């Protein structure tokens, strides 16, 4: 993370980057709990009003990369081919978002959480974000499957997929500099969940009772068998 020289009249995108850099530097130097928004804006060379143009709270800076990519999930779901099985469509949409994160894009808030003293803050501020993603997935499945709100299966599937993504992201961060891209980590954990819930919701008529790679290929689930070392 580099030190930025403050200049008046920054473009909006540059101001946001300056805020993120300044916050990261201060969290490393002082710790999250001992850093104020005023200190962040002073370091970034922007006004308090500019800070709140981009973030509603100090903790939102920690989630900048996540929030940017998570905002795409609805678009990816809407773009899924209508002929795909519902769970396969969800799987592809989630993986499309995960593709945003190459090995160099591990969020600093996650990789430096212990040093910055933000572990508890990440857990607290992460819960509503994960809940929002699960709700989005659940509503998407419910609409596709034309299921009533009394049916809890879409919400259960969405919660399981979201929890798996969170777990995969944690493993990806902990893998360190040799981590590779995020998508294979996510694929590894959400594919069996999507396959399992496809059975719960009713498998395609041509699908047999088999599970595993052969079943995925017949049902149009792909790509499959992609390890973490794969591209």
Secondary structure in CASP SS format (residue, H / E / C, confidence):
PFRMAT SS
TARGET T0000
AUTHOR 0000-0000-0000
METHOD secondary structure of the structure
MODEL  1
X C 1.00
X C 1.00
X C 1.00
X C 1.00
X C 1.00
X C 1.00
X C 1.00
X C 1.00
X C 1.00
X C 1.00
X C 1.00
X H 1.00
X H 1.00
X H 1.00
X H 1.00
X H 1.00
X H 1.00
X H 1.00
X H 1.00
X H 1.00
X H 1.00
X H 1.00
X H 1.00
X H 1.00
X H 1.00
X H 1.00
X H 1.00
X H 1.00
X H 1.00
X H 1.00
X C 1.00
X H 1.00
X H 1.00
X H 1.00
X C 1.00
X C 1.00
X H 1.00
X H 1.00
X H 1.00
X H 1.00
X H 1.00
X H 1.00
X H 1.00
X H 1.00
X C 1.00
X C 1.00
X C 1.00
X H 1.00
X H 1.00
X H 1.00
X H 1.00
X H 1.00
X H 1.00
X H 1.00
X C 1.00
X C 1.00
X C 1.00
X H 1.00
X H 1.00
X H 1.00
X H 1.00
X H 1.00
X H 1.00
X H 1.00
X H 1.00
X H 1.00
X H 1.00
X H 1.00
X H 1.00
X H 1.00
X C 1.00
X C 1.00
X H 1.00
X H 1.00
X H 1.00
X H 1.00
X H 1.00
X H 1.00
X C 1.00
X C 1.00
X C 1.00
X C 1.00
X C 1.00
X C 1.00
X C 1.00
X H 1.00
X H 1.00
X H 1.00
X H 1.00
X H 1.00
X H 1.00
X H 1.00
X H 1.00
X H 1.00
X H 1.00
X H 1.00
X H 1.00
X H 1.00
X C 1.00
X C 1.00
X C 1.00
X C 1.00
X H 1.00
X H 1.00
X H 1.00
X C 1.00
X C 1.00
X H 1.00
X H 1.00
X H 1.00
X H 1.00
X C 1.00
X H 1.00
X H 1.00
X H 1.00
X H 1.00
X C 1.00
X C 1.00
X H 1.00
X H 1.00
X H 1.00
X H 1.00
X H 1.00
X H 1.00
X H 1.00
X H 1.00
X H 1.00
X H 1.00
X H 1.00
X H 1.00
X H 1.00
X H 1.00
X H 1.00
X H 1.00
X H 1.00
X H 1.00
X H 1.00
X H 1.00
X H 1.00
X H 1.00
X H 1.00
X H 1.00
X H 1.00
X H 1.00
X H 1.00
X C 1.00
X C 1.00
X C 1.00
X C 1.00
X C 1.00
X C 1.00
X C 1.00
X H 1.00
X H 1.00
X H 1.00
X H 1.00
X H 1.00
X H 1.00
X H 1.00
X H 1.00
X H 1.00
X H 1.00
X H 1.00
X H 1.00
X H 1.00
X H 1.00
X H 1.00
X H 1.00
X H 1.00
X H 1.00
X H 1.00
X H 1.00
X H 1.00
X H 1.00
X C 1.00
X H 1.00
X H 1.00
X H 1.00
X C 1.00
X C 1.00
X C 1.00
X C 1.00
X H 1.00
X H 1.00
X H 1.00
X H 1.00
X H 1.00
X H 1.00
X H 1.00
X H 1.00
X H 1.00
X H 1.00
X H 1.00
X H 1.00
X H 1.00
X H 1.00
X H 1.00
X H 1.00
X H 1.00
X H 1.00
X H 1.00
X C 1.00
X C 1.00
X C 1.00
X C 1.00
X C 1.00
X C 1.00
X C 1.00
X C 1.00
X C 1.00
X C 1.00
X C 1.00
X H 1.00
X H 1.00
X H 1.00
X H 1.00
X H 1.00
X H 1.00
X C 1.00
X C 1.00
X C 1.00
X C 1.00
X C 1.00
X C 1.00
X C 1.00
X C 1.00
X C 1.00
X C 1.00
X C 1.00
X C 1.00
X C 1.00
END
